[in-house]
Amino acid sequence: MSCAQAQSGDKMEAFTCLPVDATIFSDRIHVRCAMPYKKDIYFFASPMANREEAKLIFKVITSAMFNNSKLIIDFNPEESGQGFSCRYKDCRVIKNQ
């Protein structure tokens, strides 16, 4: 999952997540991590706008979950996906390339 390339000016970070839940919604897929990034960010999400990419991310998440493996999730800590129900207070957008 760790394959992001930052756009110039983007502040990218990587977070090691032990996935405990993966869910598909009509507008996004998301993963809930056992421990938060900082103190409140438990969720990382990808929009369903690109269904093939979302399905691939979901497969990686569920594979890690079932194998009790950790994920390294690349994301911009200042970006949320409020347009697809990834709230700023507890969710960040997965950057996948």
C-alpha positions as protocol buffer text, in pm:
chain_id: "A"
residue {
  index: 1
  type: MET
  ca { x: 0 y: 0 z: 0 }
}
residue {
  index: 2
  type: SER
  ca { x: 298 y: 224 z: 49 }
}
residue {
  index: 3
  type: CYS
  ca { x: 344 y: 350 z: -305 }
}
residue {
  index: 4
  type: ALA
  ca { x: 261 y: 718 z: -293 }
}
residue {
  index: 5
  type: GLN
  ca { x: 433 y: 991 z: -482 }
}
residue {
  index: 6
  type: ALA
  ca { x: 382 y: 1335 z: -337 }
}
residue {
  index: 7
  type: GLN
  ca { x: 278 y: 1623 z: -554 }
}
residue {
  index: 8
  type: SER
  ca { x: 514 y: 1916 z: -512 }
}
residue {
  index: 9
  type: GLY
  ca { x: 424 y: 2095 z: -193 }
}
residue {
  index: 10
  type: ASP
  ca { x: 231 y: 1801 z: -44 }
}
residue {
  index: 11
  type: LYS
  ca { x: 329 y: 1705 z: 307 }
}
residue {
  index: 12
  type: MET
  ca { x: 338 y: 1327 z: 303 }
}
residue {
  index: 13
  type: GLU
  ca { x: 371 y: 1093 z: 597 }
}
residue {
  index: 14
  type: ALA
  ca { x: 373 y: 718 z: 639 }
}
residue {
  index: 15
  type: PHE
  ca { x: 184 y: 545 z: 919 }
}
residue {
  index: 16
  type: THR
  ca { x: 217 y: 183 z: 1028 }
}
residue {
  index: 17
  type: CYS
  ca { x: -133 y: 46 z: 1081 }
}
residue {
  index: 18
  type: LEU
  ca { x: -249 y: -284 z: 1222 }
}
residue {
  index: 19
  type: PRO
  ca { x: -588 y: -311 z: 1046 }
}
residue {
  index: 20
  type: VAL
  ca { x: -879 y: -420 z: 1266 }
}
residue {
  index: 21
  type: ASP
  ca { x: -1170 y: -339 z: 1034 }
}
residue {
  index: 22
  type: ALA
  ca { x: -1221 y: -283 z: 663 }
}
residue {
  index: 23
  type: THR
  ca { x: -1549 y: -155 z: 523 }
}
residue {
  index: 24
  type: ILE
  ca { x: -1691 y: -78 z: 180 }
}
residue {
  index: 25
  type: PHE
  ca { x: -1941 y: 208 z: 157 }
}
residue {
  index: 26
  type: SER
  ca { x: -2107 y: 352 z: -151 }
}
residue {
  index: 27
  type: ASP
  ca { x: -1865 y: 648 z: -156 }
}
residue {
  index: 28
  type: ARG
  ca { x: -1545 y: 501 z: -2 }
}
residue {
  index: 29
  type: ILE
  ca { x: -1357 y: 208 z: 141 }
}
residue {
  index: 30
  type: HIS
  ca { x: -1185 y: 253 z: 471 }
}
residue {
  index: 31
  type: VAL
  ca { x: -961 y: 80 z: 719 }
}
residue {
  index: 32
  type: ARG
  ca { x: -967 y: 127 z: 1096 }
}
residue {
  index: 33
  type: CYS
  ca { x: -631 y: 87 z: 1265 }
}
residue {
  index: 34
  type: ALA
  ca { x: -577 y: -61 z: 1611 }
}
residue {
  index: 35
  type: MET
  ca { x: -383 y: 247 z: 1722 }
}
residue {
  index: 36
  type: PRO
  ca { x: -441 y: 604 z: 1601 }
}
residue {
  index: 37
  type: TYR
  ca { x: -215 y: 836 z: 1410 }
}
residue {
  index: 38
  type: LYS
  ca { x: -153 y: 1115 z: 1660 }
}
residue {
  index: 39
  type: LYS
  ca { x: -445 y: 1081 z: 1902 }
}
residue {
  index: 40
  type: ASP
  ca { x: -763 y: 1078 z: 1693 }
}
residue {
  index: 41
  type: ILE
  ca { x: -698 y: 947 z: 1341 }
}
residue {
  index: 42
  type: TYR
  ca { x: -806 y: 582 z: 1340 }
}
residue {
  index: 43
  type: PHE
  ca { x: -944 y: 571 z: 983 }
}
residue {
  index: 44
  type: PHE
  ca { x: -778 y: 589 z: 642 }
}
residue {
  index: 45
  type: ALA
  ca { x: -997 y: 591 z: 332 }
}
residue {
  index: 46
  type: SER
  ca { x: -1003 y: 586 z: -46 }
}
residue {
  index: 47
  type: PRO
  ca { x: -1291 y: 718 z: -257 }
}
residue {
  index: 48
  type: MET
  ca { x: -1500 y: 482 z: -468 }
}
residue {
  index: 49
  type: ALA
  ca { x: -1471 y: 721 z: -762 }
}
residue {
  index: 50
  type: ASN
  ca { x: -1213 y: 483 z: -907 }
}
residue {
  index: 51
  type: ARG
  ca { x: -1369 y: 147 z: -819 }
}
residue {
  index: 52
  type: GLU
  ca { x: -1082 y: -65 z: -953 }
}
residue {
  index: 53
  type: GLU
  ca { x: -828 y: 119 z: -740 }
}
residue {
  index: 54
  type: ALA
  ca { x: -1059 y: 106 z: -437 }
}
residue {
  index: 55
  type: LYS
  ca { x: -1106 y: -270 z: -482 }
}
residue {
  index: 56
  type: LEU
  ca { x: -730 y: -320 z: -503 }
}
residue {
  index: 57
  type: ILE
  ca { x: -672 y: -118 z: -185 }
}
residue {
  index: 58
  type: PHE
  ca { x: -949 y: -312 z: -11 }
}
residue {
  index: 59
  type: LYS
  ca { x: -784 y: -643 z: -110 }
}
residue {
  index: 60
  type: VAL
  ca { x: -452 y: -528 z: 34 }
}
residue {
  index: 61
  type: ILE
  ca { x: -622 y: -416 z: 357 }
}
residue {
  index: 62
  type: THR
  ca { x: -820 y: -737 z: 405 }
}
residue {
  index: 63
  type: SER
  ca { x: -519 y: -952 z: 320 }
}
residue {
  index: 64
  type: ALA
  ca { x: -316 y: -775 z: 589 }
}
residue {
  index: 65
  type: MET
  ca { x: -606 y: -807 z: 832 }
}
residue {
  index: 66
  type: PHE
  ca { x: -648 y: -1181 z: 783 }
}
residue {
  index: 67
  type: ASN
  ca { x: -272 y: -1238 z: 803 }
}
residue {
  index: 68
  type: ASN
  ca { x: -237 y: -1018 z: 1113 }
}
residue {
  index: 69
  type: SER
  ca { x: 11 y: -804 z: 920 }
}
residue {
  index: 70
  type: LYS
  ca { x: 72 y: -433 z: 941 }
}
residue {
  index: 71
  type: LEU
  ca { x: 23 y: -186 z: 657 }
}
residue {
  index: 72
  type: ILE
  ca { x: 232 y: 118 z: 581 }
}
residue {
  index: 73
  type: ILE
  ca { x: -16 y: 383 z: 472 }
}
residue {
  index: 74
  type: ASP
  ca { x: 105 y: 694 z: 289 }
}
residue {
  index: 75
  type: PHE
  ca { x: -110 y: 1003 z: 336 }
}
residue {
  index: 76
  type: ASN
  ca { x: -111 y: 1381 z: 366 }
}
residue {
  index: 77
  type: PRO
  ca { x: -188 y: 1461 z: 733 }
}
residue {
  index: 78
  type: GLU
  ca { x: -350 y: 1791 z: 633 }
}
residue {
  index: 79
  type: GLU
  ca { x: -593 y: 1638 z: 381 }
}
residue {
  index: 80
  type: SER
  ca { x: -923 y: 1473 z: 461 }
}
residue {
  index: 81
  type: GLY
  ca { x: -1177 y: 1333 z: 219 }
}
residue {
  index: 82
  type: GLN
  ca { x: -1478 y: 1519 z: 350 }
}
residue {
  index: 83
  type: GLY
  ca { x: -1630 y: 1499 z: 0 }
}
residue {
  index: 84
  type: PHE
  ca { x: -1660 y: 1123 z: 45 }
}
residue {
  index: 85
  type: SER
  ca { x: -1733 y: 1105 z: 419 }
}
residue {
  index: 86
  type: CYS
  ca { x: -1375 y: 1080 z: 543 }
}
residue {
  index: 87
  type: ARG
  ca { x: -1401 y: 1334 z: 825 }
}
residue {
  index: 88
  type: TYR
  ca { x: -1113 y: 1564 z: 915 }
}
residue {
  index: 89
  type: LYS
  ca { x: -1141 y: 1482 z: 1285 }
}
residue {
  index: 90
  type: ASP
  ca { x: -1070 y: 1107 z: 1250 }
}
residue {
  index: 91
  type: CYS
  ca { x: -986 y: 1010 z: 889 }
}
residue {
  index: 92
  type: ARG
  ca { x: -718 y: 1071 z: 625 }
}
residue {
  index: 93
  type: VAL
  ca { x: -701 y: 984 z: 255 }
}
residue {
  index: 94
  type: ILE
  ca { x: -481 y: 695 z: 145 }
}
residue {
  index: 95
  type: LYS
  ca { x: -233 y: 802 z: -123 }
}
residue {
  index: 96
  type: ASN
  ca { x: -178 y: 519 z: -366 }
}
residue {
  index: 97
  type: GLN
  ca { x: 24 y: 523 z: -687 }
}
